[in-house]
């Protein structure tokens, strides 16, 4: 019996190590990538505007981690979204080389990297909103969780478009790199539509995996207590 008890204590420790290390590795990756992206960007102000959420969000996550750790799924998605933002900030969304390649290869009329950015603007925040609502409100397990998550992401996308509008009014032509409209008069509507698609796909594809990770997170928190 003592040998079995010892083994049972060792197994969770061994399997839990990668879970504890993953957020640290992701934070380090984002920090290094952020430093690389600010090196000779196309426009420093555009880089700052595009990476503002990273500059604010990363310290907040680090400072609140002990009290409010996040699931691995959310950490991975936030890191991926940060990389997308940093690439767009470094080159400007209208001039990202990968987007230029996609435009030329598939005969598109514009660099599509901006569309990818707004798709991610719905896909990743959907998991963030879902996690916050599941852990801090009575909505866990409710049928209202999914639609309210999508609505919150669409509302954030609309708010972001208002920020872009303010930037255009204040900065005039200097804000063109930040807006990345590329001459499309329906760019604002397309941006919000892409965010809506991203949020809907995220809820449909990731909810079960997210629920399992949330349950595991609650179990670990209860075991510590």
Residue pairs with C-beta under 8 A, 6 or more apart in sequence:
16 220
19 72
22 72
22 75
22 76
23 65
23 69
23 70
23 72
23 75
26 75
26 76
26 78
26 79
27 58
27 61
27 62
29 79
30 54
30 58
30 79
30 82
30 83
31 58
33 82
33 83
33 86
34 51
34 54
34 55
34 82
34 86
36 86
37 47
37 51
37 86
37 87
37 89
37 90
38 44
38 47
38 51
38 90
41 47
41 89
41 90
41 91
42 90
42 91
42 92
42 95
42 177
43 92
43 177
45 174
45 178
46 89
46 92
46 177
46 178
47 89
47 90
48 55
48 89
49 89
49 167
49 178
50 85
50 86
50 88
50 89
50 93
50 178
51 85
51 86
51 89
53 85
54 82
54 85
54 86
57 78
58 82
61 70
61 78
68 135
69 217
70 78
70 131
71 131
71 210
71 213
71 214
71 216
71 217
72 213
73 127
73 206
73 209
73 210
73 213
74 127
74 128
74 131
74 210
77 123
77 124
77 127
77 128
78 124
78 128
80 120
80 124
81 120
81 121
81 124
84 116
84 117
84 120
85 117
87 96
87 98
87 113
88 96
88 113
88 114
88 117
88 180
91 97
92 177
92 178
92 180
93 99
93 111
93 113
93 114
93 117
93 180
94 110
94 111
94 113
94 114
94 177
94 180
94 182
95 111
96 111
96 113
98 113
99 111
99 112
99 113
99 114
99 116
100 111
102 108
102 111
102 112
102 113
103 109
103 110
103 111
103 112
110 182
110 183
110 184
111 182
114 180
114 182
114 187
114 191
115 190
115 194
118 157
118 190
118 191
118 192
118 194
118 195
118 198
119 194
119 195
119 197
119 198
120 198
121 153
121 156
121 157
121 160
121 191
121 194
121 195
121 198
122 153
122 154
122 157
122 194
122 195
122 196
122 197
122 198
122 199
122 200
122 202
123 198
123 199
123 201
123 202
124 198
124 202
125 152
125 153
125 156
125 199
126 149
126 150
126 153
126 198
126 199
126 202
126 203
126 206
127 202
127 206
127 210
129 149
129 152
129 153
130 145
130 149
130 203
130 207
130 210
131 210
131 214
133 139
133 140
133 145
133 148
133 149
134 140
134 145
134 214
135 214
139 145
139 148
140 214
146 203
146 207
149 199
149 203
150 196
150 199
150 200
150 203
153 195
153 196
153 198
153 199
154 192
154 195
154 196
154 199
156 195
157 191
157 192
157 195
157 196
158 192
160 191
161 188
161 191
161 192
164 175
164 178
164 179
164 188
167 175
167 178
167 179
168 175
168 179
171 178
179 187
180 187
181 187
184 190
